[in-house]
């Protein structure tokens, strides 16, 4: 079992928008900017917490769009993933496969079943946008600043 190795590898996919565009959330791996910056200095425990959040968010979105119909076929399909993804959480292997699958991929040989969007390119784009929206909302909840000019206590006192 690769559990400990799973949690220690980086979720980086090589498309970092935190350094190139100044985003608070990376459009590639969906980590927060400070997590990208300080990842190599994080303890194993902290890395596991980040992986857990990312995996939970990915499961929330991805499994609304796709299900594993045949685990044996899926096992064969994902065996072609690069080595670094073989040690990632299961939902990340699915996301990595979707990102790398050719547009002409047929579903019957994958063990996967799309639940709403059948076209793999459209499915990828939809999932990618929803994952980013969820990660950004999560960052805003944890670290964002309110942009409204009055706080809820001020609104409550103005009755």
Secondary structure as a PSIPRED ss2 file (coil, helix, strand):
# PSIPRED VFORMAT (PSIPRED V4.0)

   1 X C   1.000  0.000  0.000
   2 X C   1.000  0.000  0.000
   3 X H   0.000  1.000  0.000
   4 X H   0.000  1.000  0.000
   5 X H   0.000  1.000  0.000
   6 X H   0.000  1.000  0.000
   7 X H   0.000  1.000  0.000
   8 X H   0.000  1.000  0.000
   9 X C   1.000  0.000  0.000
  10 X C   1.000  0.000  0.000
  11 X C   1.000  0.000  0.000
  12 X C   1.000  0.000  0.000
  13 X C   1.000  0.000  0.000
  14 X C   1.000  0.000  0.000
  15 X C   1.000  0.000  0.000
  16 X C   1.000  0.000  0.000
  17 X H   0.000  1.000  0.000
  18 X H   0.000  1.000  0.000
  19 X H   0.000  1.000  0.000
  20 X H   0.000  1.000  0.000
  21 X C   1.000  0.000  0.000
  22 X C   1.000  0.000  0.000
  23 X C   1.000  0.000  0.000
  24 X C   1.000  0.000  0.000
  25 X E   0.000  0.000  1.000
  26 X C   1.000  0.000  0.000
  27 X C   1.000  0.000  0.000
  28 X C   1.000  0.000  0.000
  29 X C   1.000  0.000  0.000
  30 X C   1.000  0.000  0.000
  31 X C   1.000  0.000  0.000
  32 X E   0.000  0.000  1.000
  33 X H   0.000  1.000  0.000
  34 X H   0.000  1.000  0.000
  35 X H   0.000  1.000  0.000
  36 X H   0.000  1.000  0.000
  37 X H   0.000  1.000  0.000
  38 X H   0.000  1.000  0.000
  39 X H   0.000  1.000  0.000
  40 X H   0.000  1.000  0.000
  41 X H   0.000  1.000  0.000
  42 X C   1.000  0.000  0.000
  43 X C   1.000  0.000  0.000
  44 X H   0.000  1.000  0.000
  45 X H   0.000  1.000  0.000
  46 X H   0.000  1.000  0.000
  47 X H   0.000  1.000  0.000
  48 X H   0.000  1.000  0.000
  49 X H   0.000  1.000  0.000
  50 X H   0.000  1.000  0.000
  51 X H   0.000  1.000  0.000
  52 X H   0.000  1.000  0.000
  53 X H   0.000  1.000  0.000
  54 X H   0.000  1.000  0.000
  55 X H   0.000  1.000  0.000
  56 X H   0.000  1.000  0.000
  57 X H   0.000  1.000  0.000
  58 X H   0.000  1.000  0.000
  59 X H   0.000  1.000  0.000
  60 X H   0.000  1.000  0.000
  61 X H   0.000  1.000  0.000
  62 X H   0.000  1.000  0.000
  63 X C   1.000  0.000  0.000
  64 X C   1.000  0.000  0.000
  65 X C   1.000  0.000  0.000
  66 X E   0.000  0.000  1.000
  67 X E   0.000  0.000  1.000
  68 X E   0.000  0.000  1.000
  69 X C   1.000  0.000  0.000
  70 X C   1.000  0.000  0.000
  71 X H   0.000  1.000  0.000
  72 X H   0.000  1.000  0.000
  73 X H   0.000  1.000  0.000
  74 X H   0.000  1.000  0.000
  75 X H   0.000  1.000  0.000
  76 X H   0.000  1.000  0.000
  77 X H   0.000  1.000  0.000
  78 X H   0.000  1.000  0.000
  79 X C   1.000  0.000  0.000
  80 X C   1.000  0.000  0.000
  81 X C   1.000  0.000  0.000
  82 X C   1.000  0.000  0.000
  83 X H   0.000  1.000  0.000
  84 X H   0.000  1.000  0.000
  85 X H   0.000  1.000  0.000
  86 X H   0.000  1.000  0.000
  87 X C   1.000  0.000  0.000
  88 X C   1.000  0.000  0.000
  89 X C   1.000  0.000  0.000
  90 X H   0.000  1.000  0.000
  91 X H   0.000  1.000  0.000
  92 X H   0.000  1.000  0.000
  93 X H   0.000  1.000  0.000
  94 X H   0.000  1.000  0.000
  95 X H   0.000  1.000  0.000
  96 X H   0.000  1.000  0.000
  97 X H   0.000  1.000  0.000
  98 X H   0.000  1.000  0.000
  99 X H   0.000  1.000  0.000
 100 X H   0.000  1.000  0.000
 101 X C   1.000  0.000  0.000
 102 X C   1.000  0.000  0.000
 103 X C   1.000  0.000  0.000
 104 X C   1.000  0.000  0.000
 105 X C   1.000  0.000  0.000
 106 X C   1.000  0.000  0.000
 107 X H   0.000  1.000  0.000
 108 X H   0.000  1.000  0.000
 109 X H   0.000  1.000  0.000
 110 X C   1.000  0.000  0.000
 111 X C   1.000  0.000  0.000
 112 X E   0.000  0.000  1.000
 113 X E   0.000  0.000  1.000
 114 X E   0.000  0.000  1.000
 115 X C   1.000  0.000  0.000
 116 X C   1.000  0.000  0.000
 117 X C   1.000  0.000  0.000
 118 X C   1.000  0.000  0.000
 119 X C   1.000  0.000  0.000
 120 X H   0.000  1.000  0.000
 121 X H   0.000  1.000  0.000
 122 X H   0.000  1.000  0.000
 123 X H   0.000  1.000  0.000
 124 X H   0.000  1.000  0.000
 125 X H   0.000  1.000  0.000
 126 X H   0.000  1.000  0.000
 127 X H   0.000  1.000  0.000
 128 X H   0.000  1.000  0.000
 129 X H   0.000  1.000  0.000
 130 X H   0.000  1.000  0.000
 131 X H   0.000  1.000  0.000
 132 X H   0.000  1.000  0.000
 133 X H   0.000  1.000  0.000
 134 X H   0.000  1.000  0.000
 135 X H   0.000  1.000  0.000
 136 X H   0.000  1.000  0.000
 137 X H   0.000  1.000  0.000
 138 X H   0.000  1.000  0.000
 139 X H   0.000  1.000  0.000
 140 X H   0.000  1.000  0.000
 141 X H   0.000  1.000  0.000
 142 X H   0.000  1.000  0.000
 143 X H   0.000  1.000  0.000
 144 X C   1.000  0.000  0.000
 145 X C   1.000  0.000  0.000
 146 X C   1.000  0.000  0.000
 147 X C   1.000  0.000  0.000
 148 X C   1.000  0.000  0.000
 149 X C   1.000  0.000  0.000
 150 X C   1.000  0.000  0.000
 151 X C   1.000  0.000  0.000
 152 X H   0.000  1.000  0.000
 153 X H   0.000  1.000  0.000
 154 X H   0.000  1.000  0.000
 155 X H   0.000  1.000  0.000
 156 X H   0.000  1.000  0.000
 157 X H   0.000  1.000  0.000
 158 X C   1.000  0.000  0.000
 159 X C   1.000  0.000  0.000
